[in-house]
Amino acid sequence: MQCHIRQWRIEDAKALFLLLNNKKILENLRDGLPYPYTENDAKDYIQAMLSSDSYKVFAFAITVDDEVVGSIGIFRCENIHFRTAELGYYVGERYWNQGIASQAVKQACQYVFNHTDIIRIFAEPFSYNIASCRVLEKVGFQYEGTLHKNAFKNNNIIDMKMYALVKEK
């Protein structure tokens, strides 16, 4: 299944709401997203991404046949790390294990490396999220180590893994 990334559209809110109203997805994301997730939450998110600073935020809808199946974002760090950015992504449960996340990560990283001065993109999946770690490895991210006891999620202290992709000259 072939996917593409594109800029968000406000009319994507319904599809986004349907994808994110799923505890299995929220279990692998950082806190801050409401549950249940509403269509208004989706509209607010899309509006925020469309009005964000284009120097710092690269947020895309992941689509198949122009239908939203997930979300991906790369967020520039600050200060001495301004040429580094953090990657985050998810795809809807019915699209798991179809190579969509790998395609989207590759496309988003290529876009950022080709259109910005960012030279390093990193991701910090929870250590138990083997599927996300595999996505990063398939795209060429290097495992840099385990961040022990790095997060508190669902009343548990958990490890995270550090992966990075560095722009080749």
N, C-alpha and C positions, 0 to 999 in steps of 0.2 A: 504494500500500500504506500503510495507516494504522498508525502505531505509537503506543505509550503508554510513559510512564515510571512505574515503581513501585519501592517498596522491595525490596531483595534478600530472597530466601528461601534458606535453606540447601539446599533441594532444587533450586535453580538451578545447583548446582555442576557437574553433568554437562554441561549446555548451555554454561556458561562455559568449561569445560575444552575442549570441542570447538571453540569459537570461537577461543580464544587459542592453541591449539596450531598456530599458523600463522605462519611467518616473515614473510609479507607484511604482516601486521598489526603484528608486533613491530618491523618496520623503521621504523614511523612513530610508535612510542611511546618514551618515555624508558626508559633502562636500568633494570634491577632485576627484571624479570620473567624467571623461569627458562624455558629451552627445553631439552628439551620441557617443556611446561606440563602438570601433572597434575591429576587431580580433587581431590587433597588440597590443591594450591596454590589451586585455585578455592574450596574450602571455607574455607581460611585467609583468603583475601581477603574473602569474604562475611562471615565472622565478624568480621573487623576493621572492615568498614564498618558492620555492625549494632551494634557496640559503640563506635563512634567518638563523639566529642563532637558533639552535634547543633547546637551553635553554630558549629562550624568546618567540618564536613563534610556535604555534601549529595550522597550517592551513590545512584544509581538504576540498576536494570536497564532496558534498552531492550527492549520487547517488541512482538511482533506476534501477535495472538490468544493473548496471555498466555504465549507462548514467548519465551525470552530470545534476542535477536539482537544484543545489544551492551551496552555499559556507558557511563555518563556520570557525571561527578562535577564538583562545583564546590567549591573548597577556599578557605576564608577565609584571607587573609593576616594578618600580625600587626603590632603596634606601630602606627606612624602610618598603616599601610595596612589597618587592621582593617575598613574598609568597602569593601575591594576583595577580589576572589576570582579564583582561576585556574580555568579550565575545561579539562577533558580528556575525550575520548570516543573510541570506536571502534565500528564495527559489523562483524559477520562478513562475510567476503569475498563470500559468495553474496548478501548484501543490499546490496552497493555499487551506487551509481548508481540508487537507487530512491527517493530523497528521505527516507529514514529518518533519517539523521544530522541533516538540517536540521530535521525535525519534532522530534526529541529535544532538540536544542540550544535550539530555541525554547521548548519546554515546560519544560525545566530552568531556563532563565534567567527565564522568567515566574514559576515557582515561587519561586525565590530572591528576586527583586525584590518579590514579593507577600507573602512571609512573613518577611523579614529586613530589617535596616537596610543591607544591602549596596547600594552605588550604582554600582559599576563591576565588570564581569566581563571578564577578559582571557584570551586564548589565544595560545600561541606555537608554531604549527606549524612544522615544518621547511620551509625555503623550497622544497624540491623537492616537497612534498606539495600539489600544486595542487588536488586534490579537497577536502582539508580547508580550504584557503583559500577555495574556492568555497562550501563549506557556511557558513562564517562570514559571508561577504559576503551570501549569500542571506537570512540571518536578520537582517541589519542591523548586524553588527559593522563598525567602521571600521578600515581599515588605517592603522596609526600609524607604520610604518617597518620597516626591516630591521635585525635585530640581527646584525651582521657577525661571522663566526667565533665564534658564540655557543655552539656545542656540539661535543662530540667523540663521534661515533657510528660504530661499525663501522670504526674506524681512520681516520676522515675528520673533518676540521674543517669544520663546515657552518654556514651561515647559518640564522637563524630569522626569522620574520615576527611582528610584534606587531599583534594585533587587539584591539579593545575595544568593548564595548557598555556604554553609560551609561544608567542608569535615568532615564527622563523623568518629570518631576514630575506 
